[in-house]
Amino acid sequence: MATSSKILFISAPVGAGHIKAAQAVSSALCKESTHIETKIANVFDFFNPYIGNIILKTYLKILKIFPKLYGMAYSWGNESYFALVGRKVVSAYLASHMEKYIMEYNPVAIVCTHATPAGLIAHLIKKNKIKVPVIAVVTDFVVHRLWIYPEIKNYIVANEAMADFLTLHGIAQNSIKVIGIPVDEKFSQMPDKQLILKELTFDLQHKTILIMGGGAGMLPMDEIILCCEEIDTELQIIVVAGHNESIYHKLSALQPKLRQRVQILGYVDNISELMAISDLIISKPGGMTTAETLCYGLPMLIYRPIPGQEEGNTHYLAECQAALRVDSLEEIKKMIKKLLIEEPNMLKNLQQNALELSRPRAAQEIAEYIFSKM
């Protein structure tokens, strides 16, 4: 392998998970070898900035206001012949903007952690513009057809069902590796629980619930906390509002009126520690968030998943008995009581099943796989 070999990651800022996956593998590669240089590119950098900004804002608004529309688009894209034709047209138009960037960087391998750049790269491979290994890393527990391109010869997926789906749609079996969703190496380490609890003014005697709504804070966190207020036992609650300043201020105003001990946080970079000390998480089932929770055997209550990959992730986790779906606030209250008070063995079973699904070393294994292809 040549000195200062360059590896290019191309992702998309549609949710934090795709970029975090690229960062996890990039970090693993650099720790494995001092002769590696990596760069993480945002596929939207190859668009007109105005268009990219509109796409992101529209995506977030649809998820918040009309999630069923997103689900319809997801299903249409997974099934429609016209959607598959349309992606080729879009890829052909945008790929030329990416080609110059790639040629100038001159990588020895390219890693895609989102379906859109995978499509652009596949177009360039078809046009004989790219001859280096390309690795597609799928960051959910289901795979959408917009990920599937015969031109890409290396796929990393999280489970055997995904591998079967790819094979069914024309990807050679020997092109697919079941490794897992790459998470930061800190999720393979167990922090000092007692120290973290002390910093939060919590203790080991009470159950801790972590509430997260993703980076945009998309759960009705205030209503969930009020549900916990109605439970007749002492709980410790950590709420991560992410970048949602509105819900952060709303929760802060609510906090003095609460009986339960509640810590309200904005965007944080110690999610691994918060997950490690928690007994239960209430969250959206993004692929990365879910992969991280599994590393600590942290059972998840999934509240009203958005149609699309969230529902797919939910179905997978529920089928593996590592998470439970709840569709109402009343269900949340009942399930918290059942897991944390009435049926502790049910919680233990969920914890064990979550640990069995976990792949804390996925990033390191993907790094090794990439080296094998160089």
Buried (B, 14 or more C-beta within 10 A) or exposed (E): EEEEBBBBBBBBBBBBBBBBBBBBBBBBBBEBEEEBBBBBBBBBEBBEEEEBEEBBEEBBEBBEEEBEEBBEBBBEBBEEEEBBEEBBEEBBEBBBBBBEBBEEBEBBBBBBBBBBBBBBBBBBBBEEBBEBBBBBBBBBBBBBBBBBBEBBBBBBBBBEBBBBBBBEEEBEEEBBBBBBBBBBBBBBEEBEBEEBBEEBEBEEEBBBBBBBBBBBBBBBBEEBBBBBBEBEEEBBBBBBBBEBEEBBEBBEEBBEEBEBBBBBBBBEEEBBBBBBBBBBBBBBBBBBBBBBBBBBBBBBBBBBBBBBBBBBBBBBBBEBBBBBBBEEBEBBBBBBBBBBBEEEEBBEBBBEBBBEBBBBBBBBBBBBBBBEEE
